[in-house]
């Protein structure tokens, strides 16, 4: 299940909608993400991870991110890498959901997401009330549009 939030610029009326989480095609998305990593799409370090850690996993959930420098938001696949905890190896899923990764695995590395606007580092937004998101069109702060923000998807 996924959810969505929309943000609107009060100056130019630009609307940004972020659809996050995982849906019913999770297994397909997971397989595709692993194939892309193994093919080198996300860099040599990520590619080597599965060569060196065949039992490793990736978080392929979609996340809301915001640039630490210019504040422009984007939605992207998480791509954090995980290794199984020693005491969890017997009960592991072939395709772990993001919540399972946090319970049964140890974080190995976070993907260094970059802003398409300025090239700065992006961070995952955990609380939209505690972050400022700036409009990519005019640079003004955007506010959550509560009329558009109650989106649920599969």
VOPAGU-2260 file (C-alpha; in pm, 1 decimal, decimal comma):
REM VOPAGU-2260
SITE   aa  ch    i         X         Y         Z
SITE  UNK   A    0       0,0       0,0       0,0
SITE  UNK   A    1     121,7     345,7     -75,8
SITE  UNK   A    2      16,0     695,6       3,5
SITE  UNK   A    3      44,0    1035,0    -151,7
SITE  UNK   A    4      80,3    1394,0     -46,8
SITE  UNK   A    5      52,3    1707,5    -254,8
SITE  UNK   A    6     223,3    2039,5    -197,6
SITE  UNK   A    7     130,6    2371,0    -355,9
SITE  UNK   A    8     323,3    2691,6    -407,1
SITE  UNK   A    9     125,0    2993,0    -287,1
SITE  UNK   A   10     304,8    3222,0    -530,5
SITE  UNK   A   11     285,6    3044,0    -866,7
SITE  UNK   A   12      35,5    2762,1    -788,8
SITE  UNK   A   13     285,5    2488,7    -887,1
SITE  UNK   A   14     172,0    2152,6    -745,4
SITE  UNK   A   15     408,9    1871,1    -651,9
SITE  UNK   A   16     258,5    1530,2    -569,9
SITE  UNK   A   17     464,6    1258,3    -405,3
SITE  UNK   A   18     346,2     898,0    -420,5
SITE  UNK   A   19     539,4     695,2    -162,9
SITE  UNK   A   20     547,3     339,8     -28,1
SITE  UNK   A   21     510,3      10,9    -210,5
SITE  UNK   A   22     217,3    -125,6    -403,3
SITE  UNK   A   23      84,0    -456,2    -527,0
SITE  UNK   A   24     359,8    -483,4    -787,1
SITE  UNK   A   25     621,4    -483,4    -509,4
SITE  UNK   A   26     785,9    -813,4    -610,1
SITE  UNK   A   27     820,0    -696,9    -971,1
SITE  UNK   A   28     961,4    -362,4    -854,0
SITE  UNK   A   29    1202,6    -538,6    -618,0
SITE  UNK   A   30    1331,1    -772,1    -891,5
SITE  UNK   A   31    1370,3    -483,1   -1137,0
SITE  UNK   A   32    1560,0    -273,9    -880,7
SITE  UNK   A   33    1803,2    -558,1    -802,3
SITE  UNK   A   34    1860,4    -617,8   -1176,3
SITE  UNK   A   35    1932,2    -247,1   -1229,2
SITE  UNK   A   36    2176,2    -242,6    -937,1
SITE  UNK   A   37    2356,0    -552,5   -1067,3
SITE  UNK   A   38    2376,2    -391,6   -1413,8
SITE  UNK   A   39    2550,2     -86,3   -1265,1
SITE  UNK   A   40    2270,9     169,2   -1305,8
SITE  UNK   A   41    2333,4     310,7    -956,6
SITE  UNK   A   42    2712,1     299,7    -961,6
SITE  UNK   A   43    2994,3      55,6    -900,8
SITE  UNK   A   44    2961,6      54,1    -520,4
SITE  UNK   A   45    2597,6     -56,8    -537,4
SITE  UNK   A   46    2681,3    -307,1    -811,4
SITE  UNK   A   47    2958,0    -467,5    -599,2
SITE  UNK   A   48    2723,2    -499,7    -301,6
SITE  UNK   A   49    2530,9    -794,0    -448,1
SITE  UNK   A   50    2852,4    -954,6    -577,3
SITE  UNK   A   51    3004,8    -939,3    -228,3
SITE  UNK   A   52    2681,8    -999,7     -31,2
SITE  UNK   A   53    2447,7   -1237,1    -217,6
SITE  UNK   A   54    2221,2   -1243,1      90,5
SITE  UNK   A   55    2196,0    -862,3      90,0
SITE  UNK   A   56    1872,4    -675,9      24,3
SITE  UNK   A   57    1764,1    -335,9    -102,6
SITE  UNK   A   58    1483,7    -104,8       5,2
SITE  UNK   A   59    1285,0     -44,1    -312,1
SITE  UNK   A   60    1009,5     158,4    -147,5
SITE  UNK   A   61     937,1     502,9    -290,4
SITE  UNK   A   62    1027,2     797,5     -65,4
SITE  UNK   A   63     970,9    1171,0     -49,5
SITE  UNK   A   64    1308,3    1346,3     -53,4
SITE  UNK   A   65    1409,3    1710,4     -25,9
SITE  UNK   A   66    1735,8    1878,2    -120,1
SITE  UNK   A   67    1933,9    1991,9     186,0
SITE  UNK   A   68    2050,0    2302,2      -5,4
SITE  UNK   A   69    1773,2    2436,1    -227,7
SITE  UNK   A   70    1473,7    2262,0     -67,6
SITE  UNK   A   71    1331,6    2121,8    -392,3
SITE  UNK   A   72    1139,0    1795,0    -335,9
SITE  UNK   A   73    1138,6    1476,8    -541,6
SITE  UNK   A   74    1010,0    1122,5    -512,7
SITE  UNK   A   75    1253,7     838,1    -570,8
SITE  UNK   A   76    1327,7     476,7    -481,4
SITE  UNK   A   77    1499,9     451,9    -142,3
SITE  UNK   A   78    1785,0     216,5    -256,6
SITE  UNK   A   79    1936,2     169,6      91,8
SITE  UNK   A   80    2127,1    -158,5     121,2
SITE  UNK   A   81    2084,8    -407,4     405,7
SITE  UNK   A   82    2252,7    -720,7     543,3
SITE  UNK   A   83    2062,3    -983,9     742,5
SITE  UNK   A   84    2108,8    -992,7    1118,8
SITE  UNK   A   85    2271,1   -1316,0    1237,1
SITE  UNK   A   86    1970,9   -1416,9    1447,9
SITE  UNK   A   87    1725,3   -1352,6    1161,0
SITE  UNK   A   88    1868,5   -1569,7     881,6
SITE  UNK   A   89    1618,6   -1855,0     928,0
SITE  UNK   A   90    1303,2   -1645,8     878,5
SITE  UNK   A   91    1399,4   -1407,5     600,2
SITE  UNK   A   92    1178,5   -1323,0     305,0
SITE  UNK   A   93    1311,8   -1333,6     -48,8
SITE  UNK   A   94    1148,6    -994,2    -109,4
SITE  UNK   A   95    1147,9    -805,6     222,1
SITE  UNK   A   96     915,8    -510,2     262,6
SITE  UNK   A   97    1068,2    -185,9     394,3
SITE  UNK   A   98     940,1    -247,3     749,8
SITE  UNK   A   99    1096,2    -598,0     747,4
SITE  UNK   A  100    1431,7    -451,7     646,5
SITE  UNK   A  101    1432,3    -232,0     955,6
SITE  UNK   A  102    1342,6    -526,5    1184,4
SITE  UNK   A  103    1539,7    -820,1    1045,7
SITE  UNK   A  104    1834,3    -651,0     873,5
SITE  UNK   A  105    2116,7    -409,0     949,5
SITE  UNK   A  106    2160,5     -98,4     737,9
SITE  UNK   A  107    2473,1    -134,5     523,9
SITE  UNK   A  108    2460,1     189,8     322,1
SITE  UNK   A  109    2219,5     470,6     232,5
SITE  UNK   A  110    2200,3     570,5    -131,3
SITE  UNK   A  111    2338,1     922,7    -194,3
SITE  UNK   A  112    2037,5    1081,5    -365,4
SITE  UNK   A  113    2116,5    1401,2    -557,2
SITE  UNK   A  114    1896,2    1698,2    -641,9
SITE  UNK   A  115    1813,7    1742,7   -1010,1
SITE  UNK   A  116    1780,5    2116,9    -951,0
SITE  UNK   A  117    2118,2    2203,5    -792,0
SITE  UNK   A  118    2306,9    1873,8    -757,9
SITE  UNK   A  119    2296,7    1892,2    -377,2
SITE  UNK   A  120    2241,3    1601,2    -140,5
SITE  UNK   A  121    1882,4    1499,1     -72,1
SITE  UNK   A  122    1744,8    1358,5     251,4
SITE  UNK   A  123    1442,6    1138,3     312,1
SITE  UNK   A  124    1151,9    1331,2     460,3
SITE  UNK   A  125    1011,2    1160,0     767,8
SITE  UNK   A  126     784,2    1444,6     883,0
SITE  UNK   A  127     649,9    1694,7     627,6
SITE  UNK   A  128     566,4    1937,8     906,8
SITE  UNK   A  129     935,6    1969,2    1000,1
SITE  UNK   A  130    1081,7    2036,0     656,0
SITE  UNK   A  131    1066,7    2328,0     415,8
SITE  UNK   A  132    1004,5    2237,1      53,9
SITE  UNK   A  133    1066,4    2501,3    -207,9
SITE  UNK   A  134     892,6    2533,0    -541,8
SITE  UNK   A  135    1115,6    2417,6    -829,9
SITE  UNK   A  136     954,0    2683,3   -1052,8
SITE  UNK   A  137     990,3    3001,6    -843,0
SITE  UNK   A  138    1180,9    2897,4    -528,1
SITE  UNK   A  139     909,3    2999,9    -281,5
SITE  UNK   A  140     814,0    2766,2       6,5
SITE  UNK   A  141     534,5    2517,9     -64,6
SITE  UNK   A  142     268,6    2404,1     180,3
SITE  UNK   A  143      93,3    2070,9     198,8
SITE  UNK   A  144    -233,9    2091,8       8,0
SITE  UNK   A  145    -473,5    1909,0     238,9
SITE  UNK   A  146    -743,6    1899,0     -30,6
SITE  UNK   A  147    -516,3    1681,9    -247,0
SITE  UNK   A  148    -312,2    1499,0      18,5
SITE  UNK   A  149    -530,7    1207,5     121,3
SITE  UNK   A  150    -417,8     974,9    -156,2
SITE  UNK   A  151    -391,3     597,2    -104,4
SITE  UNK   A  152    -281,5     361,1    -379,9
SITE  UNK   A  153    -202,8      -6,1    -437,7
